[in-house]
Amino acid sequence: MKLARIGAPGQERPAASTDGLTWYDIADLIGDLNGPTLETALPTITAALAAHTLPVTEPTRFGPPVAGIGKIICIGLNYRDHAAETGATPPSEPILFLKTPDTVVGPDDTVLVPRKSVKTDWEVELAVVIGATARYLESEEEAAACIAGYAISHDVSEREFQIERGGQWDKGKNCETFNPLGPWLVTADEVPDPQALGLRLSVNGTTMQDGTTADMIFGVTHLVHYLSQFMVLRPGDVINTGTPAGVALGRPDHPYLRAGDVVELEIDGLGRQRQTFGQA
């Protein structure tokens, strides 16, 4: 099942689909797609789709597929080839940083290059959306049961702010519009192996990233289990699981992003994103 939020910014209505082509409005059924509904309402949505009682809705604009995100936990240097291209030693434990939920925009919304930015970079990532509270989990099997589903996340980064301006990475990760998410959430039952997904990203039609989640240093269930030892993961929280090689930081011969650039992203089975970059 695919879950989305369709409509103008701030006016999105939740929708569900079995094929990604025909979408059904589920606002009267659940209210909105957020943590509480991801935790309790998935069987209700599935039953309503099977009963063919839901009204069809036209997919105009796709917004972020989850509303009311509590926190976005990001994993740095989680692909072997990405660590190699940046000259970093692969970490022995996951590297964590946070993005604020107000960085999240729709998958095809404009992304703004920050003022004074000279190193705005791209990062296609698999996003894990939590569907049940994860607190001090004892196994990766328990972790798998806490996952509602998966989506495409674009972890846009400003490398000068992130690396060259002192302090932590947060300055280069939390600029306005720096986390397009969607177009939809694919429920976990439709992704039998999250470690076998191809990820691709192009800039102005040229492929920059072409990787696979099999190259992750720390897999999806390991990350959920690991994070639950340090913080409570709640329904609706998002984990950005890292990016494969091919970012601008690892391509000294390629320019960073500028206003007017078009970035397209896709992950096997999870849809596509397309953003035109603008100037803040």
Backbone as a ProteinNet text record, in pm:
[ID]
protein_1_A
[PRIMARY]
MKLARIGAPGQERPAASTDGLTWYDIADLIGDLNGPTLETALPTITAALAAHTLPVTEPTRFGPPVAGIGKIICIGLNYRDHAAETGATPPSEPILFLKTPDTVVGPDDTVLVPRKSVKTDWEVELAVVIGATARYLESEEEAAACIAGYAISHDVSEREFQIERGGQWDKGKNCETFNPLGPWLVTADEVPDPQALGLRLSVNGTTMQDGTTADMIFGVTHLVHYLSQFMVLRPGDVINTGTPAGVALGRPDHPYLRAGDVVELEIDGLGRQRQTFGQA
[TERTIARY]
84	0	87.9	41.8	111	23.7	85.3	14.2	75.2	-8.4	40.2	-48.1	-2.1	-81.6	-82.7	-202.7	-220.1	-289	-236.9	-300	-198.6	-247.7	-161.9	-92.8	21.3	91.9	0.3	-2.7	-87.1	-230.7	-266.9	-403.8	-407.1	-301.7	-294.5	-400.1	-451	-543.4	-480.3	-497.2	-435.6	-502.8	-421.8	-472.8	-399.6	-462.2	-403.6	-421	-329	-332.3	-269.4	-313.3	-249.4	-150.1	-162.7	-76.8	-1.1	-24.1	42.1	-18.1	-126.2	-191.6	-326.8	-410.6	-540.7	-530.5	-570.5	-558.6	-697	-710.7	-838.7	-823	-916.5	-915	-952.8	-868	-894.8	-906.7	-928.8	-937.1	-1053	-1168.9	-1283.3	-1263.1	-1171	-1146.3	-1049.5	-943.4	-836.1	-800.5	-847.8	-808.9	-685.9	-567.7	-444.5	-346.3	-243.2	-136.5	-31.3	-29.6	64.5	101.3	174.7	218.3	105.5	2.3	-106.2	-174.9	-198	-267.3	-174.8	-45.2	46.9	53.3	35.4	41.5	-83.8	-199.9	-325.3	-413.9	-399.7	-502.9	-468.8	-349.1	-314.4	-411	-451.6	-550.3	-683.4	-725.4	-850	-841.3	-729	-710.3	-707.9	-636.7	-628.9	-767.1	-847.5	-982.3	-1070.5	-1059.1	-1140.2	-1102.1	-972.7	-930.7	-988.3	-984.1	-1035.2	-1186	-1257.2	-1403.4	-1449.3	-1355.9	-1386.7	-1495.3	-1481.7	-1581.6	-1526.7	-1401.9	-1339	-1352.4	-1366.5	-1375.5	-1239.2	-1240	-1118.2	-1079.3	-948.8	-898.6	-791	-779.2	-679.3	-547.2	-437.6	-306.7	-252.8	-283	-233.1	-89.5	-70.8	61.8	72.7	184.6	214.6	292.2	239.7	311.8	395.1	458.8	526.8	425.7	460.1	361.1	325.6	401.6	374.9	362.2	258.2	238.4	282.7	317.8	348.6	469	571.7	693.2	754.8	787.9	847.6	995.2	1069.7	1213.1	1260.7	1368.5	1434.7	1576.3	1607.4	1740.9	1815.6	1933.9	2010.5	2137.1	2176.6	2294.5	2401.8	2515.8	2624.5	2719.6	2775.3	2879	2837.3	2716	2663.5	2674.8	2740.7	2769.1	2920	2966.7	3111.1	3171.8	3102.9	3159.9	3156.3	3056.6	3050.6	3160.2	3183.6	3294.3	3425.8	3444.7	3569.3	3586.9	3479.1	3493.7	3522.9	3483.5	3510.8	3640.4	3708.7	3834.6	3817.5	3696.3	3669	3685.7	3724.1	3729.9	3587.8	3546.9	3412.5	3391.9	3280.5	3259.6	3238	3278.3	3255.2	3117.7	3058.3	2920.1	2853	2719.3	2651.7	2680	2702.8	2717.9	2579.4	2539.3	2404.3	2407	2309.1	2278.4	2128.9	2075.3	1931.4	1899.6	1786.8	1727.9	1596.1	1562.3	1436.7	1321.9	1204.1	1091.3	1048.9	1080	1037.6	1124.8	1225.9	1299.8	1225.4	1121.8	1053.9	959.7	972.1	881.3	838.6	751.9	707.2	816.1	795.9	900.8	933.2	840.6	862.7	860.5	865.5	865.6	1001.2	1002.1	1126.6	1214.8	1343.5	1441.7	1525.3	1546.9	1613.3	1761.8	1844.7	1987.6	2004.2	2065	2074.7	2155.2	2127.2	2205.9	2351.8	2442.7	2587.4	2636	2550.3	2592.4	2676.6	2783.9	2864.1	2879.7	2827.6	2847.7	2720.5	2608.8	2485.5	2493.5	2470.3	2497.8	2371.2	2373.9	2262.5	2295.3	2190.3	2207.3	2075.7	2066.8	1948.8	1959.6	1848.8	1852.3	1721.6	1734.4	1618.7	1573.8	1446.5	1389.1	1308.8	1329.6	1252.3	1153.3	1026.7	924	878.1	884.5	851.2	699.1	652.6	509.5	468.8	566.7	537.7	652.8	624.1	726.6	840.4	962.1	1082.5	1165.6	1174.1	1245.1	1321.8	1454.2	1539.9	1501.6	1494.5	1461.3	1569.7	1528.5	1622.4	1677.4	1618.6	1664.2	1628.5	1692.7	1658.4	1520.8	1476.5	1341.3	1238	1260.3	1170.7	1176.9	1294.4	1309.6	1226.9	1232.3	1157.1	1007.8	957.5	814.7	774	870.6	840.5	841.7	866.4	876.7	742.3	689.5	564.4	589.4	699.7	726.3	846.6	858.7	977.6	939.5	1028.9	1006.8	1141	1137.2	1257.4	1276.7	1399.8	1435.4	1553.6	1548.2	1660.9	1724.3	1837.5	1908.8	2000.4	1940.2	2018.3	2112.1	2233.7	2337.1	2413.1	2454.2	2545.5	2680.5	2777.2	2901.3	2990.2	2992.3	3073	3015.7	2884.7	2821	2844.4	2837.7	2845.8	2986.9	3088.2	3222.8	3321.2	3305.4	3408.8	3377.3	3260.1	3218.4	3220.8	3281.5	3293.4	3166.9	3181.9	3066.2	3022.9	2895.5	2842.9	2790.2	2744	2697.8	2566.1	2495.6	2357.3	2342	2441.6	2429.3	2415	2474.6	2466	2355.1	2277.1	2174.4	2032.1	2016.2	1883.1	1837.4	1895.3	1850.3	1707.8	1640.2	1501.6	1486.8	1387.5	1349.5	1449.3	1538.5	1648.2	1612.6	1481.9	1447.8	1320.7	1324.9	1210.5	1187	1059.2	1022.5	903.9	908.5	797	842.2	749.4	612.4	513.8	548.4	456.3	535.2	464	516.8	469.6	563.8	531.6	538.4	429.4	425	527.1	573.4	686.4	659.8	534.5	504.5	532.6	541.7	570.1	718.6	800.4	945.8	1009	1009.9	1056.5	1203.8	1284.9	1427.4	1474.4	1476.2	1520.6	1669.2	1742.6	1885.5	1911	1808.9	1824.3	1756	1771.7	1706.2	1809	1787.2	1871.8	1830.9	1929.7	1906.1	1978.1	1910.3	1969.9	1934.9	2027.7	2006.1	2077.5	2010.1	2070.8	2058.6	2153.1	2151.7	2151.8	2046.8	2032.4	2048	1993.3	1991.6	2113.4	2215.2	2337.3	2335.1	2349.6	2348.9	2469	2443.6	2548.3	2561.2	2449.2	2450.3	2376.7	2434.6	2372.8	2423.4	2353.9	2400.6	2294.8	2323.4	2232.2	2239.2	2124.3	2121.1	2198.7	2237.3	2322.7	2459.2	2495.9	2626.8	2624.3	2509.2	2504	2600	2666	2749.9	2661.6	2559.9	2463.6	2325.9	2267	2139.2	2022.6	1907.3	1788	1749.5	1735.5	1690.1	1796.7	1923.2	2030	2017.7	1990.6	1980.2	1865	1749.2	1634.1	1664.5	1722.2	1759.4	1860.4	1963.6	2070.7	2016.3	1938	1885.9	1798.4	1726.9	1635.7	1708.7	1839.8	1917.8	1952.8	1936.3	1976.5	1859.3	1752.8	1637	1513	1398.9	1272.7	1231	1213.7	1159	1007.9	938	792.7	728.7	604.4	536.7	539.6	575.5	587.9	727.7	819	959	1019.1	1120.4	1183.9	1333.6	1388.3	1532.8	1582.7	1671.4	1741.8	1867.2	1875.9	1971	2106.3	2132.8	2262.4	2255.1	2364.9	2366.1	2483.4	2466.1	2577.6	2672	2777.9	2877.9	2815.8	2885	2844.3	2799.8	2814.3	2776.2	2880	2842.9	2935.3	3062.1	3049.4	3166.2	3273.4	3232.4	3326.4	3361.8	3315.1	3339.7	3404	3531.9	3595.5	3584.4	3553.6	3543	3400.9	3307	3167.2	3118.9	3047.9	3000.1	2891.3	2881.8	2771.6	2644.1	2533.4	2404	2386.6	2318.2	2286.1	2138	2084.9	1946.7	1929.7	1820.5	1793.2	1826.8	1909.5	1942.2	1819.9	1812.1	1703.4	1763.6	1714.3	1761.8	1647.2	1675.5	1576.8	1630.4	1544.1	1582.3	1483.3	1530.9	1440.3	1502.8	1415.8	1455.2	1360.4	1414.7	1333.5	1207.2	1091.7	964.5	906.4	982.4	937	900.8	907.2	868.4	985.4	951.8	1051.5	1027.3	1133.3	1124.7	1186.5	1142.1	1202.2	1193.8	1308.4	1309.5	1387.9	1331	1404.9	1453.3	1582.4	1639	1620.8	1587.4	1571.6	1667.3	1658.7	1747.2	1669.7	1723.9	1658.8	1659.6
-119.2	0	124.7	224.7	352.3	458.2	541	645.2	779.5	878.3	1009.6	1117.4	1241	1358.5	1450.5	1476.6	1543.3	1677.2	1781	1912	2023.3	2144.3	2261.5	2262	2331.2	2336.2	2383.1	2307.1	2339.6	2293.3	2241.3	2194.9	2050.5	1974.8	1837.1	1749.8	1654.2	1553.4	1416.6	1327.4	1195.3	1111.3	1028.2	942.2	809.3	708.2	574.4	515.5	426.6	363.3	225.5	135.6	4.3	-3.3	87.2	79	206.8	314.4	440.6	517.7	467.2	533.1	590.9	508.1	553.5	579.1	699.7	740.1	762.1	724.2	734.7	824.8	915.3	1008.8	934.4	947.3	878.4	977.3	1105.3	1205.5	1177.7	1140	1113.8	987.1	901.8	775.7	791.1	873.8	880.8	1022.5	1124.1	1261.6	1302.6	1256.1	1287.3	1172.2	1171.1	1072.4	1128.5	1081.1	1128	1009.9	1038.3	932	845.7	904	821.8	733.9	787.8	705.2	597.1	627.9	523	408.6	442	339.9	253.8	312	240.2	216.6	296.9	298.2	220.9	162.7	94.3	-20.4	-103.9	-208.1	-150.7	-38.2	25.8	73.7	133.2	181.3	64.1	-41.7	-159.7	-218.7	-228.1	-284	-196.6	-65.6	25.6	18.1	4.8	-11.6	-140.4	-247.6	-375.6	-372.1	-288.8	-280.2	-189.8	-116.2	-26	75.3	133.3	230.4	373	393.1	523.5	608.9	740.4	826.3	844.8	847.7	870.4	1017.5	1043	1180.4	1194.6	1314.2	1338.5	1379.8	1316.8	1353.8	1480.8	1593.3	1721.9	1738	1803.1	1812.9	1710.4	1636.6	1550.5	1632.7	1636	1697.7	1593.3	1628.8	1526.8	1420.9	1292.7	1189.2	1174.1	1237.5	1228.5	1369.5	1393.5	1521.7	1509.1	1622.4	1623.6	1540.8	1539.5	1463.2	1515.9	1425.1	1466.6	1498	1406.6	1428.5	1353.4	1405.4	1342.7	1310.8	1182.1	1138.7	1098.6	1154.3	1129.7	1051	965.8	881.9	927.4	968.4	1016.2	904.4	915.9	822.8	677	646.1	511.1	423.4	471.9	389.4	380.1	260.9	240.4	326.7	334.1	409.5	559.8	606.8	749.2	786.2	700.5	726.4	733.3	642.2	639.3	765.5	814.3	930.9	1059.1	1063	1181.5	1167.7	1053.3	1032.6	1001.6	960.7	933.6	785	756.3	618.4	570.4	455.7	405.9	398.3	448.5	453.5	315.1	299.8	174	170.5	287.1	299.2	406.6	403.2	503.5	646.1	734.2	877.4	940.9	1010.8	1067	1218.5	1276.4	1418.1	1434.1	1548.8	1572	1680	1661.2	1767.1	1807.4	1934.3	1979.4	1948.9	1915.7	1882.4	1994.9	2121.3	2229	2242.2	2155.6	2150.2	2068.7	1994.2	1901.2	1975.9	1944	1995.1	1877.7	1905.8	1801	1758.2	1644.7	1586.8	1667.9	1749.1	1828.1	1978.5	2015.5	2157.1	2220.8	2352.8	2426	2413.2	2388	2388.9	2515.1	2583.3	2712.7	2699.6	2754.6	2766.4	2879.6	2854.1	2958.4	3079.6	3192.8	3312.7	3288.7	3332.2	3319.4	3175.3	3086.5	2948	2934.2	2857.2	2822.4	2670.8	2593.8	2448.9	2374.1	2405.9	2331.4	2199	2088.7	1954.8	1869.3	1762.7	1668.4	1537.7	1467.2	1335.5	1259.4	1161.1	1074.7	974.4	954.6	866.2	788.8	668.2	590.6	641.4	682.2	724.4	610.4	587.3	490.2	569	533.1	600.3	503.9	551	468	458.7	337.5	316.3	268.5	240.1	198.3	244.3	273.5	324.9	224.6	275.5	192.8	248.7	172	216.2	97.7	106	-1.8	-136.9	-141.4	-266.8	-370.7	-497	-603.5	-676.1	-653.8	-727.5	-651.1	-691.9	-633.5	-680.8	-796.9	-842.8	-748.2	-705.4	-607.1	-475.7	-439.3	-315.6	-319.8	-432.1	-444.5	-423.5	-470.5	-458.3	-314.4	-225.6	-85.3	4.3	-51.6	28	30.7	152.7	165.5	151.5	209.6	203.2	286	308.2	369.4	476.7	574.3	681.5	732.1	814.3	882.2	1009.3	1033	1156.9	1220.4	1350.9	1425	1506.2	1456.5	1522.4	1629.9	1741.7	1851.3	1907.2	1942	1984.3	2104.1	2194.1	2302.1	2271.4	2229.3	2173.7	2277.5	2400.1	2501.2	2525.2	2541.8	2562.4	2441.3	2321.5	2197.2	2171.1	2193.5	2145.8	2257	2372.7	2475.6	2589	2588.1	2701.4	2671	2559	2526.2	2466.8	2409.8	2352	2220.4	2188.8	2062.6	2076.7	1963.9	1963	2037.2	2066	2113.1	2238.3	2326.6	2450.7	2424.4	2316.8	2286.1	2190.4	2148.8	2048.7	2099.9	2215.4	2259.5	2386.8	2415.3	2532.3	2508.4	2616.3	2613.1	2521.6	2434.9	2342.5	2229.7	2202.6	2108.1	1961.6	1925.9	1783.3	1749.4	1752.5	1699.2	1552.9	1517.4	1383.3	1334.3	1209.1	1152.5	1107.3	1084.4	1134.6	1060.4	938.7	862.9	774.7	719.8	621.1	484.6	393.8	256.2	172.8	104.4	30.5	-83	-116.8	-208.6	-345.4	-388.5	-520.3	-527.7	-412.4	-410	-394.3	-384.6	-373.5	-488.9	-608.4	-724.5	-718.2	-648	-637.1	-494.2	-410.8	-271.9	-260.8	-371.5	-369.4	-414.8	-405.1	-445.9	-345.8	-217.4	-112.2	-26.5	-1	91.3	234.4	323.4	466.5	541.6	639.5	716.7	863.7	949.4	1094	1154.3	1248.9	1320.2	1469.7	1544	1690.2	1738.5	1810.5	1861.9	1750.6	1632.5	1520.8	1431.7	1465.9	1385.6	1304.6	1173.7	1087.6	1116.3	1142.1	1168	1055.4	1001.2	891.8	772.3	655.5	532	421.3	401.8	311.4	212.2	139.1	38.7	38.4	13.8	6.3	-113.9	-206.2	-317.8	-269.3	-146.6	-91	-18.6	-18.7	43.7	-25	53.3	-2.6	-57.6	17.6	-23.4	-31.2	-150.6	-170.7	-110	-113	-45.8	-95.7	-226.5	-276.3	-255.4	-263.7	-233.7	-89.7	3.1	144	168.1	108.9	128.9	72.6	-46.8	-105.9	-18.5	25.2	106.2	238.6	308	438.6	425.9	314.6	298.6	285.9	264.5	259.2	399.1	500.8	637.4	734.2	704.5	794.4	711.4	766	698.8	736.8	637.9	659.6	645.9	746.4	747.9	740.3	692.6	685.2	820	816.4	936.9	993.3	948.3	991	934.3	1004.1	967	946.5	842.8	818.6	829.9	925.7	934.2	847.7	743.1	636	652.1	766.6	789	786	826.8	841.8	767.7	714.7	650.7	752.5	703.4	789.7	870.6	980.1	1061.7	1201.5	1241.7	1377.1	1476.5	1605	1706.9	1714.7	1690	1692.3	1594.1	1484.4	1384.9	1399.9	1509.3	1532.8	1670.6	1683	1814.9	1879.7	1799.7	1855.6	1899.6	1886.3	1918.4	2031.1	2129.9	2240.7	2197.8	2271.3	2253.1	2311.8	2295.6	2336.7	2487.6	2536.3	2678.2	2691.4	2811.1	2837.7	2805.7	2736.7	2694.9	2549.5	2488.5	2346.9	2259.7	2148.3	2052.5	1920.8	1873.5	1749	1648.5	1527.5	1420.1	1300.3	1239.1	1128.2	1015	892.4	778	665.6	586.7	464.2	354.8	237.8	127.6	108.6	115.2	87.5	199.5	309.6	417.2	545.6	546	663.6	752.1	877.3	972.2	1110.1	1188.6	1330.1	1413.2	1539	1632.4	1773.2	1834.2	1968.8	2064.2	2182.9	2293.4	2380.7	2411.5	2490.3	2639.2	2712	2855.5	2924.5	3055.4	3132.8	3183.4	3164.3	3212.4	3363.7
0	0	0	-75	-80.2	-15	68.2	140.9	106.2	80.7	39.4	98.7	81.1	119	-3.1	-53	-181.6	-162.1	-230.3	-224.9	-211.2	-208.6	-196.1	-60.1	-48.4	80.4	193.3	300.6	414	399.9	281.8	258	210.1	237.3	190	258	180.8	232.6	213.3	310	298.1	191.5	126.2	20.1	25.5	-32.8	-35.9	-174.7	-210.8	-341.6	-330.6	-415.7	-423.1	-537.4	-636.7	-754.6	-786	-708.8	-736.3	-851.1	-910.2	-1022.9	-982.9	-922.9	-874.6	-725.1	-685.2	-545.1	-485.1	-358.2	-288	-166.7	-150.9	-38.6	89.8	192	318.8	435.5	403.7	509.9	605.5	552	639	721.2	677.5	745.8	861.8	842.2	943.6	987.4	918.8	951.2	874	915.1	843.8	863.5	781.6	795.8	889.8	1010.7	1111.7	1202.4	1307.3	1395.6	1448.3	1508	1563	1459.1	1339.1	1239.3	1183.5	1170.9	1126.1	1227.4	1352.8	1457.2	1461.6	1430.9	1456.7	1335.6	1229.1	1125.7	998.9	987.8	862.6	830.3	927.6	893.9	846	904	862.5	718.4	681.4	544.1	447.3	482.6	397.3	372.8	478.2	464.9	376.8	392	311.2	163.6	134.5	-4.6	-63.1	15.4	-33.5	-55.1	21.2	10.4	-102.7	-163.4	-276.2	-238.8	-120.8	-74.3	-68.3	-104.7	-88.4	-215.2	-200.2	-318.2	-384.9	-517.1	-593.3	-584.1	-575.2	-574	-680.1	-736.8	-840.1	-776.7	-814.3	-757.3	-821.6	-759.8	-808.3	-759.3	-647.5	-586.3	-474.1	-470.5	-356.8	-253.7	-132	-22.2	49.8	159.9	241.1	283.3	277.8	306.5	453.2	541.6	684.9	741.2	818.4	886.1	1031.7	1090.3	1233	1271.2	1187.1	1217.2	1346.2	1437.3	1564.3	1551.7	1488	1469.5	1346.1	1289.3	1175.4	1219.4	1229.2	1269	1142.6	1123.5	1002.4	1036.6	944.4	961.9	863.6	915.6	831.6	791.8	671.1	623.4	638.8	592.9	612.3	488.4	383.8	266.5	249.1	223.5	211.9	101.5	-14.2	-125	-98.6	-23.9	9.3	107.7	207.8	300.5	224.2	127.8	51.5	-31.8	-95.7	-182.7	-104.7	22.4	104.1	183.5	169.7	240.7	387.3	427.8	568.8	600.1	721.7	769.2	798.1	746.8	778.4	929.2	978.4	1124.5	1184.2	1309.9	1381.9	1446.9	1467.2	1512.2	1427.9	1416.1	1335.3	1382	1285	1310.8	1301.6	1405.5	1413	1407.8	1339.1	1352.9	1328.4	1361.1	1351.6	1248.7	1182.7	1100.9	1166.1	1156.7	1213.9	1117.8	1170.4	1083.2	989.3	1024.2	934.5	810	794.3	668.2	562.6	603.3	513.2	419.1	289.4	186.5	100.2	2.9	-86.7	-184	-249.4	-334	-458.7	-503.9	-624.6	-597.3	-470.3	-434.7	-465.3	-477.6	-497.7	-374.1	-395.8	-288.4	-301.3	-190.1	-191.6	-159	-247	-218.4	-117.5	-1.4	101.5	53.2	111.7	83.2	123	40.8	59.2	45.2	-1.1	-19.8	-145.9	-134.3	-251.4	-264.3	-167.9	-168.4	-128.9	-195	-172.3	-248.5	-177.6	-229.1	-225	-300.2	-311.2	-239.3	-190.8	-127.5	-134.7	-221.7	-223.2	-109.2	-36.1	80.6	94.6	148.8	190.1	326.7	335.8	463.5	524	651.9	729.4	814.6	807.8	887.8	997.1	1119.5	1236.2	1252.8	1286.9	1304.4	1442.1	1528.5	1666.1	1754	1877.8	1968.5	1983.3	1965.2	1978.3	2093	2199	2319.2	2376.5	2378.2	2429	2368.1	2236.8	2170	2196.4	2201.4	2234	2112.3	1995	1877.8	1751.1	1641	1512.2	1465.5	1510.3	1477.9	1538.2	1662.9	1722.8	1645.4	1599.6	1523.3	1394.8	1324.5	1199.4	1222.1	1336	1366.2	1396.4	1418.7	1449.8	1326.5	1209.3	1087	1015.8	991.9	916.6	767.9	719.1	577.1	538.2	406.9	350	248.4	231.4	135	84	-19.3	-67.4	13.5	56	124.9	53.6	35.7	-22	90.6	138.8	248.9	189.2	149.5	91.8	198.7	158	253.1	197.7	286.1	246.6	310.7	227.9	280.7	350.8	300.5	370.7	509.4	518.2	647.8	737.5	678.8	754.8	808.1	722.9	752.8	787.7	724.3	732.2	829.1	888.5	970.3	1119.8	1158.7	1300.4	1358.2	1478.1	1545.9	1484.2	1497.4	1448.7	1306.4	1250.5	1112.4	1092.7	1200.3	1188.7	1102.9	1103	1025.5	876.3	828.7	686.8	650.9	749	724.9	744.8	809.4	850.1	781.6	666.4	591.7	539.6	512.3	465.8	343.4	345.3	236.2	214	308.8	285.2	307.7	308.4	319.6	242.7	109.3	33.7	70.9	85.9	131.7	49.7	4.9	-71.1	-209.5	-301.6	-303.4	-213.4	-177.5	-92.5	1.8	96.7	190.7	144.2	121.9	86.2	213.6	246.2	371.9	371.8	491.5	507	444.9	441.8	385.2	236	169.2	25.4	-4.3	99.2	81.1	159.7	102.7	178.6	215.7	136.4	167.3	143.9	248.8	231	199.2	207.5	173.8	30.1	-54.7	-195.2	-287.4	-256.4	-333.5	-405.4	-532.6	-606.5	-580.6	-566.6	-546.9	-658.8	-718.9	-826.9	-813.9	-856.2	-854.9	-974.2	-1041.4	-1152.8	-1131	-1186.4	-1184.9	-1329.6	-1366.7	-1503.2	-1606.5	-1573.2	-1666	-1663.2	-1585.7	-1576.5	-1447.8	-1458.5	-1340	-1251.3	-1125.3	-1027.1	-925	-882.1	-785.7	-844.2	-831.7	-878.2	-785.9	-676.3	-572.7	-531.3	-424.1	-371.7	-220.2	-158.5	-12.2	40.4	-47.5	-4.4	41.8	3.3	39	173.7	241	373.4	470.1	552	658.3	769.8	805.5	908.3	843.6	843.1	777.6	853.2	790	841.3	980.2	998.8	1129.2	1236.1	1196.8	1293.3	1340.8	1248.8	1286.7	1382.5	1354	1442.7	1581.3	1586	1714.2	1786.4	1714.5	1774	1827.4	1747.5	1790	1914	1924.5	2038.6	2171.2	2167.3	2290.7	2341.7	2257.1	2292.1	2298.9	2227.2	2223.3	2196.2	2230.6	2200.6	2059.1	1974.7	1841.5	1849.8	1802.7	1813.7	1675.2	1667.6	1538.4	1465.9	1339.5	1259.6	1253.1	1339.7	1328.4	1199.7	1148.2	1021.7	1045.1	984	984.2	840.6	813.7	685.7	697.1	616.2	642.6	573.7	512.5	450.3	299	234.8	89.1	27.7	-94.2	-162.6	-225	-287.2	-350.9	-464.5	-497.7	-611.4	-576.2	-448.6	-409.6	-462.2	-465.1	-515.7	-431.5	-300.3	-212	-258.7	-319.3	-367.2	-513.9	-578	-720.7	-737.7	-716.5	-724.5	-861.4	-965.1	-1099.8	-1133.4	-1039.7	-1069.3	-979.4	-1035	-951.3	-853.9	-745.7	-652.5	-713.8	-643.8	-697.6	-695.2	-797.6	-811.3	-847.3	-828.2	-868	-1016.2	-1047.2	-1183.5	-1210.9	-1127	-1144.5	-1115.9	-1187.7	-1168.5	-1119	-1005.5	-945.2	-946.6	-994.7	-998	-920.3	-839.4	-753.2	-769	-753.1	-747.7	-666.8	-605.4	-536.8	-583.5	-611.1	-662.7	-580.1	-647.1	-583	-499.4	-482.8	-393.7	-467.8	-601	-675.7	-713.9	-749.3	-797.6	-737	-728.7	-691.9	-803.9	-814.7	-909.8	-853.1	-828.2	-771.5	-861.9	-880.5	-939.5	-825.9	-826	-717.6	-745.3	-639.1	-645.9	-548.6	-543	-455.9	-335.4	-216.8	-95.3	-90.6
[MASK]
++++++++++++++++++++++++++++++++++++++++++++++++++++++++++++++++++++++++++++++++++++++++++++++++++++++++++++++++++++++++++++++++++++++++++++++++++++++++++++++++++++++++++++++++++++++++++++++++++++++++++++++++++++++++++++++++++++++++++++++++++++++++++++++++++++++++++++++++++++++++

